[in-house]
């Protein structure tokens, strides 16, 4: 009786092992047959060449006084005159900004005694290219003794950048198609797009409108964009 039970138990174990093997085998075969996903990743570049229509200047007024209060008071009066002149040249208050105020003691040659104070006020002004020359004339004529700029830009730079992005995507697709053809693949749909960083527009200087005493020539500048695109392939 004991021997019969032992034989039945062994038979049951063998049947269970066969069943498990029968289930596992197809699963292993299915995993081995799963195709590897193919993708093509490329970087596309786009650019838009445009003519700047905005100019930004920094005007500095520097004054001196025997005391800190005297230097600041004199500087405030001079800076107010420059601001009034710039507004008179057609620049709205929203495009005029005080960007820096500075006060420092002045010493004798040995540095042992304060002999006075120097104060400065820097005013940043945004202008159209057409008004740029007149703005410089007005600021200098009103007492600005330091001028920096222009930094040229486009008033619709965001829209120009979006156009550059479209060119970058088109460039990426052309590259992906070339790679797919060379690799004997068929290019599929877009799986992912990552925007790259926007390049800084160049800073340009000087020369233009013959009717302005300070000529400003806008020239051209390139607004660039970069994208990284991943395509499916088969």
C-alpha positions as CSV (number, residue, x, y, z in Angstrom):
1,X,0.0,0.0,0.0
2,X,2.8,2.4,0.9
3,X,4.6,1.5,-2.3
4,X,1.5,2.3,-4.3
5,X,1.1,5.7,-2.7
6,X,4.7,6.5,-3.4
7,X,4.3,5.6,-7.1
8,X,1.1,7.8,-7.3
9,X,3.0,10.8,-5.7
10,X,5.9,10.5,-8.1
11,X,3.5,10.4,-11.1
12,X,1.7,13.5,-9.8
13,X,4.9,15.4,-9.5
14,X,6.0,14.4,-13.0
15,X,2.6,15.6,-14.4
16,X,2.9,18.9,-12.6
17,X,6.5,19.5,-13.8
18,X,5.3,18.8,-17.4
19,X,2.5,21.2,-17.1
20,X,4.7,24.0,-15.8
21,X,7.3,23.3,-18.6
22,X,4.5,23.5,-21.1
23,X,3.3,26.9,-19.9
24,X,6.8,28.4,-19.5
25,X,8.1,27.4,-22.9
26,X,5.7,29.5,-25.0
27,X,6.3,32.5,-22.7
28,X,10.0,32.2,-23.1
29,X,9.6,31.9,-26.9
30,X,7.3,35.0,-27.0
31,X,9.9,37.1,-25.1
32,X,12.6,36.1,-27.5
33,X,10.5,37.1,-30.5
34,X,9.7,40.7,-29.2
35,X,11.2,43.1,-31.8
36,X,13.7,45.7,-30.6
37,X,12.3,49.3,-30.9
38,X,14.1,51.4,-33.4
39,X,14.5,55.2,-33.1
40,X,16.5,57.9,-34.8
41,X,17.5,61.0,-32.8
42,X,18.8,64.1,-34.5
43,X,19.5,67.8,-33.7
44,X,18.0,70.4,-36.0
45,X,19.1,74.1,-36.3
46,X,17.2,77.0,-37.6
47,X,17.8,80.7,-37.9
48,X,16.0,83.9,-39.0
49,X,18.0,86.9,-40.3
50,X,16.3,90.1,-39.4
51,X,16.9,93.9,-39.1
52,X,16.8,95.2,-35.5
53,X,14.3,98.0,-34.8
54,X,15.1,98.8,-31.2
55,X,18.2,100.3,-29.5
56,X,19.0,100.4,-25.8
57,X,21.5,102.9,-24.4
58,X,22.9,103.6,-20.9
59,X,23.6,107.3,-20.1
60,X,25.7,108.2,-17.1
61,X,25.8,111.5,-15.2
62,X,28.8,112.0,-12.9
63,X,29.2,114.9,-10.5
64,X,31.4,115.9,-7.6
65,X,30.8,117.8,-4.3
66,X,32.6,118.7,-1.1
67,X,30.2,116.5,0.9
68,X,28.2,113.4,0.1
69,X,25.0,115.3,0.3
70,X,26.3,118.0,-2.1
71,X,27.5,115.4,-4.6
72,X,24.1,113.6,-4.5
73,X,22.1,116.7,-4.8
74,X,24.1,118.0,-7.7
75,X,23.9,114.6,-9.4
76,X,20.1,114.3,-8.9
77,X,19.6,117.7,-10.6
78,X,21.8,116.7,-13.5
79,X,20.2,113.3,-13.9
80,X,16.7,114.9,-13.8
81,X,17.8,117.2,-16.7
82,X,18.9,114.2,-18.8
83,X,15.7,112.3,-18.1
84,X,13.6,115.4,-19.1
85,X,15.6,115.8,-22.3
86,X,15.2,112.1,-23.2
87,X,11.4,112.4,-22.7
88,X,11.5,115.5,-24.8
89,X,13.1,113.4,-27.6
90,X,9.9,111.3,-27.7
91,X,10.8,108.5,-25.3
92,X,7.9,107.4,-22.9
93,X,8.6,107.1,-19.2
94,X,8.0,103.3,-19.5
95,X,11.2,103.0,-21.6
96,X,13.4,105.0,-19.1
97,X,14.9,103.3,-16.1
98,X,17.5,104.2,-13.5
99,X,19.8,101.3,-13.5
100,X,22.6,102.4,-11.0
101,X,23.3,105.1,-8.5
102,X,26.9,105.3,-7.1
103,X,28.6,107.4,-4.5
104,X,32.2,107.2,-3.4
105,X,34.6,109.3,-1.4
106,X,37.6,111.0,-3.1
107,X,40.9,111.1,-1.2
108,X,44.1,113.0,-1.6
109,X,47.1,111.4,-3.3
110,X,48.3,109.7,-0.2
111,X,44.8,108.3,0.6
112,X,44.9,109.8,4.1
113,X,42.2,112.4,3.7
114,X,38.8,112.7,2.1
115,X,38.7,115.7,-0.1
116,X,35.3,115.3,-1.7
117,X,32.7,112.9,-3.1
118,X,31.8,111.6,-6.6
119,X,28.3,110.6,-7.4
120,X,27.0,109.0,-10.6
121,X,23.6,108.0,-11.9
122,X,23.1,105.6,-14.9
123,X,19.9,105.8,-16.9
124,X,18.9,103.0,-19.3
125,X,16.8,104.1,-22.3
126,X,15.0,102.0,-24.9
127,X,14.4,103.7,-28.2
128,X,13.3,102.9,-31.8
129,X,16.2,103.0,-34.3
130,X,14.6,106.0,-35.9
131,X,14.8,108.0,-32.7
132,X,18.2,106.7,-31.5
133,X,20.4,109.4,-32.8
134,X,18.1,112.2,-31.4
135,X,18.0,110.5,-28.0
136,X,21.8,110.4,-27.7
137,X,22.0,114.1,-28.8
138,X,19.4,115.0,-26.2
139,X,21.0,113.1,-23.3
140,X,24.5,114.4,-24.0
141,X,23.2,117.9,-24.5
142,X,21.5,117.8,-21.2
143,X,24.6,116.8,-19.3
144,X,25.2,113.0,-19.7
145,X,29.0,112.5,-19.7
146,X,29.0,108.8,-20.3
147,X,27.2,106.8,-23.1
148,X,27.2,103.1,-23.6
149,X,25.5,101.2,-26.4
150,X,23.5,100.7,-28.5
151,X,22.4,97.2,-27.8
152,X,20.2,96.4,-30.8
153,X,17.2,94.0,-30.8
154,X,13.8,93.3,-32.4
155,X,10.6,94.3,-30.8
156,X,9.0,91.1,-32.0
157,X,11.9,88.8,-31.1
158,X,9.7,86.1,-29.6
159,X,7.8,85.7,-32.9
160,X,11.1,85.6,-34.8
161,X,12.4,82.9,-32.5
162,X,9.3,80.8,-33.1
163,X,9.9,81.0,-36.8
164,X,13.5,79.9,-36.2
165,X,12.1,76.9,-34.2
166,X,10.0,75.9,-37.1
167,X,13.1,75.9,-39.4
168,X,15.0,73.8,-36.8
169,X,12.2,71.2,-36.8
170,X,12.3,71.0,-40.6
171,X,16.1,70.7,-40.5
172,X,15.8,67.8,-38.0
173,X,13.3,66.0,-40.2
174,X,15.6,66.3,-43.3
175,X,18.5,64.9,-41.3
176,X,16.4,62.0,-39.9
177,X,15.1,61.1,-43.4
178,X,18.7,61.0,-44.7
179,X,19.8,58.8,-41.8
180,X,16.8,56.5,-42.3
181,X,17.5,56.1,-46.0
182,X,21.2,55.4,-45.4
183,X,20.4,52.8,-42.8
184,X,17.7,51.1,-44.9
185,X,14.9,52.1,-42.5
186,X,11.5,53.8,-42.9
187,X,11.1,56.9,-40.9
188,X,8.0,57.0,-38.6
189,X,6.4,59.6,-36.5
190,X,7.9,61.9,-34.0
191,X,8.3,60.4,-30.5
192,X,9.8,63.4,-28.7
193,X,11.0,67.0,-29.3
194,X,13.3,68.9,-26.9
195,X,13.9,72.6,-27.4
196,X,17.5,73.8,-27.2
197,X,18.8,77.1,-25.9
198,X,18.3,80.3,-27.8
199,X,21.5,82.0,-28.8
200,X,22.1,85.6,-27.7
201,X,21.6,88.2,-30.4
202,X,24.8,90.1,-31.3
203,X,25.4,93.6,-29.9
204,X,26.0,96.0,-32.8
205,X,27.3,99.5,-32.8
206,X,27.0,102.7,-34.8
207,X,26.3,104.4,-38.1
208,X,23.2,105.2,-40.1
209,X,20.5,107.8,-40.5
210,X,22.1,110.7,-42.2
211,X,19.6,113.1,-40.7
212,X,20.8,112.3,-37.1
213,X,24.0,113.8,-35.8
214,X,24.8,110.5,-34.1
215,X,24.3,107.9,-36.8
216,X,22.9,104.4,-35.8
217,X,23.0,101.6,-38.4
218,X,20.9,98.6,-37.4
219,X,22.6,96.1,-39.8
220,X,21.3,92.6,-39.5
221,X,21.3,90.0,-36.8
222,X,20.5,86.2,-36.7
223,X,18.0,84.8,-34.2
224,X,18.8,81.1,-33.8
225,X,17.0,78.0,-32.4
226,X,18.0,74.4,-31.8
227,X,15.8,71.3,-31.3
228,X,16.5,67.6,-30.6
229,X,13.9,65.3,-32.2
230,X,13.5,61.5,-31.8
231,X,11.6,59.6,-34.6
232,X,10.3,56.1,-34.6
233,X,11.7,53.9,-37.4
234,X,11.1,50.5,-38.9
